[in-house]
């Protein structure tokens, strides 16, 4: 026991808490790389959490819940697409609007379905993603240092945790190894050039926005069916914005996004164990300071003190085809 | 020909947007098995049917005027200040620190001036950092102000739990403000007390809000600085060419914007709660965005829109009290209003333009048919 056990516990919750951030961060990566700002990650996560919590409770199957979460998130993504691509509206305002919409609608629907003050019933058994014990966990456990690390930190998470981790190389490959990815990035940097090459900017951007919807669906479903057992009012608690912060911190790159999300997840895990922080630093650190750390770091990055964050050049601007 | 006539642009576009938001809201209510007409009745009776209801509606209106003006000022320089929420909460901290610094206040007017200065200073200071980062280092102000909302929340929690909380108190809140710091409510004002026969939360801050709206109008449309702010918002290169300093304009605009958002705290923290609590602004900073969009970034439009949202907030609270419709309905309406007035305004405009221009006037159509 002692410090190493505490550390393992914190790293274990780091991985759990980083997962929704990572899904949402990669979601934002697709959208923003295609030139569509999305501050509505939060709302999409929230509505997906509600939909998946509700459907998992009603059907008793977590997979139906996951599907419902993705669908709900896709609906909001589609509205964002229509507003910001087709009608060339302000992407930031659209994101803000959808966040409010999700914040209200989730409570309304959950209250209508279950009458529990905007929560969905507690999930158990097949209605949740169970913990997966990776092979060789017990065999390796006696190995000093690495054994407990493998058993307590790497193994024993819900399936979606591993899916999120796999999404990182997948995203990297899609964006930097495929023609689709090249076009998607080009649409975010210089849509005019993509248009000249005969590729539809509109279609590329819609595709990106819908991928964002799917990934936010995973993030929300994970919140309600794996991290916790059901949906609760405002359960995403600003994670969409932290993911956005991580995206900027990572300068819109997939692998850096993984490290940024792990870092911010680590801060969240630390905020849960202020006693450990106090022991290590030998001074009392107020919990709010730990809560604020991701935001402060992001501001520092934005200010260019920790490397310059340069967003995709055509971000936030609707594309108007020349006539 | 795609430009709408001026009156349609100013009056019709927001009205049609509002209509869309209302229709979708009604559909949402139907979808959760509620009666939209009955809901509207409860809202109107609860918010406007009694002096007591008006007392709450005007109280919310006051807060929303401040935050709406804050967003309006920044929008006119094409700076999107989403940080009204954090600035309003920091304004609350300013009010609390100022009012708690004296054991007793000689008169409420003195306390009001001091607290207002504190509120505006703290709100402005909280906007100053994102403004500086935007002006000097090009950090996107939308993202930095969002981050500052969260940092503000953390600062407030720290201040309430570790600094301002009196000993032996469980609740994370400051001590009650001292004697003499209470603002007169509309019930305490001679004349108005005939209408407001009971204590209501609406207080003298309402009149300050109205004056602030007028001053913002003067600033934006009657002063050199306001011209610079609007010119900067229209086109930064052109403004730069005309000798307008972008750094100075961004800083001043955001300081005014943050100060206005901070001033909201005079209404809720000093006028109503009389102590600082967690999340004192209760989302009013965000409603400022909806109010500014709805009010077409004009102070007088903001007054109308703030009243509308005051009605929505008080009416929504009544819904939560008297019906099975959750109070969150008002957040849905707020989201829809922002969506239609802010993000889908091109759609509304296109729709109206089609009505205006595509259909030829009848006599033209008849003439065309005769020729054919």
Interface residues (C-beta under 8 A of the other chain):
Chain A: X39 X79 X83 X84 X87 X88 X89 X90 X91 X92 X93 X94 X96 X97 X98 X99 X100 X101 X102 X103 X104 X105 X107 X108 X109 X111 X112 X118 X238 X241 X244 X245 X248 X286 X287 X288 X289 X291 X292 X295 X296 X298 X299 X302 X303 X304 X311
Chain B: X28 X32 X33 X80 X82 X129 X133 X137 X138 X139 X140 X142 X143 X144 X146 X147 X148 X150 X151 X154 X155 X157 X158 X161 X162 X286 X289 X293 X325 X326 X328 X329 X330 X331 X332 X333 X334 X335 X336 X338 X339 X342 X343 X344 X345 X346 X347 X350
